[in-house]
Amino acid sequence: MSEPLDHVARIQKEWARERPDLDVSPQGVIGRLHRLAGHLTEQLCVVYRRYGLGEGEFDVLAALRRAGAPFERAPGELAAFTMVTTGAMTKRVDRLERDGLVTRRPSENDGRGRVVALTAAGKELIDRAFTEHMRNERRLVEELTPEEAAQLGSLLATWLARFEAPLRPEI
């Protein structure tokens, strides 16, 4: 008896039957990555919710924390680091500011610009949340052997580099 097919393999089998003229093998990679991303996001959001955060708010706090002291960035930088529009960033920052996790102030370098900074409460929250987030990610990756994880990480880095320009290291 053959091994049961996963969801993507069942779809591929149906397409192969209906459209034998098409090579549906790319669907095996893309479909599985897409489904896996959904499962992983669901598992990651469990931790964010424990801290009263959505995925977007977690990303903003993490981007500010990674900036190093004084833990601040311009809204445009935050939007670029978290890959959202400036309008979406404004909504996220509004919520975080309302909750006392960030503050906004005028930029010292640009009279028209603003700066978003972590508050002490925001820094404490993201430090706790990020510690649990890393435990959660480790748990998820441990579904693979260390060798499988290293191989997958390398393959994904190679593939992603073909879509994204490399970032220049900060000096």
C-alpha positions, -999 to 999 in steps of 0.1 A, spaced: 0 0 0 13 35 -9 20 62 17 -8 87 22 -5 119 2 -3 153 18 -27 180 8 -4 194 -19 4 160 -33 -34 153 -36 -38 186 -55 -9 178 -78 -23 143 -85 -56 158 -95 -40 184 -118 -18 157 -133 -49 138 -141 -68 168 -155 -39 186 -172 -12 160 -181 2 185 -205 15 207 -176 44 201 -152 29 207 -118 61 199 -99 66 236 -89 34 234 -70 50 209 -47 75 235 -35 53 266 -36 22 250 -22 41 233 7 59 266 16 26 285 15 9 259 37 38 257 61 40 295 64 4 295 75 10 268 101 41 285 114 24 319 115 -4 304 135 21 289 160 41 322 163 10 343 169 1 321 200 31 337 217 24 372 205 -12 370 219 1 360 253 17 394 255 -13 413 241 3 418 207 -5 410 171 22 400 146 25 436 134 29 451 169 55 424 178 74 433 146 75 470 154 86 465 190 113 440 178 126 465 151 129 492 178 146 468 202 171 457 176 180 493 169 200 494 201 199 522 226 181 546 226 157 521 208 142 544 183 137 546 145 119 569 121 84 556 110 97 552 74 125 530 87 100 509 107 78 505 77 108 493 56 121 469 83 86 454 88 76 455 51 44 473 55 30 506 41 35 538 61 -3 539 67 -3 504 82 27 515 103 8 545 116 -20 523 128 5 499 146 23 528 162 -10 544 173 -20 512 191 15 508 207 15 544 218 -20 541 233 -8 511 253 23 530 266 48 508 248 62 535 224 64 573 222 66 596 193 86 628 192 99 653 166 132 643 150 162 662 161 177 658 125 147 666 104 123 693 115 94 677 97 102 641 107 91 620 137 109 594 158 92 564 174 109 551 206 104 522 230 93 532 264 107 513 294 75 492 295 78 485 258 114 474 262 105 451 291 76 436 272 95 429 240 124 414 259 101 389 276 81 383 244 112 378 223 127 353 247 95 332 245 94 337 207 129 323 204 119 293 225 88 288 203 108 291 170 134 266 184 105 242 192 92 245 157 126 240 140 133 210 162 108 191 140 138 188 117 172 173 124 200 198 129 213 188 95 179 192 78 174 226 95 209 238 83 202 225 47 168 241 46 181 274 60 208 275 33 184 267 5 159 293 16 187 319 20 199 312 -15 164 314 -30 154 345 -10 186 363 -21 174 360 -57 143 381 -49 158 406 -24 188 428 -28 213 422 0 214 448 27 246 467 31 262 462 66 261 492 88 295 506 97 
